[in-house]
Amino acid sequence: QIQPVESGGALVQSGGSLRLSCYVSGNIFSFYEMGWYRQVPGKERELVARITSDGDINYDDSVKDRFTISRDNAKNNLYLQMDRLKPEDTAVYYCNRVTGWRYAWGQGTLVTVSS
């Protein structure tokens, strides 16, 4: 089964920046809308940014104007540029499809924002 591989998480101070990457193997990545999700212990996984195969983008209000999602279909990569990070952005971040069937969830990448 295909499982996305997320990377780029780290410990960063409030106000700092990080760039997350996600690689999905196979030859169908470019066809699907993809998104970045995040999860903190005890809470549901939430979708924070999404991008269609054509490049249409939508953000959750909590990250709008601070995060930028992008994709490189030639490399099967999804990215999340995270600026002006806040302590409440601390979470494990995952990538996956947004609609229909999902890939198996990856390990995620941990982002910790210190105040």
Secondary structure by P-SEA (a helix, b strand, c coil): cbbbbbcbbbbbcccbbbbbbbbbccccccccccbbbbbcccccccccccccccbbbbbcccccccbbbbbcccccbbbbbbcccccccccbbbbbbccccccccccbbbbbbcc
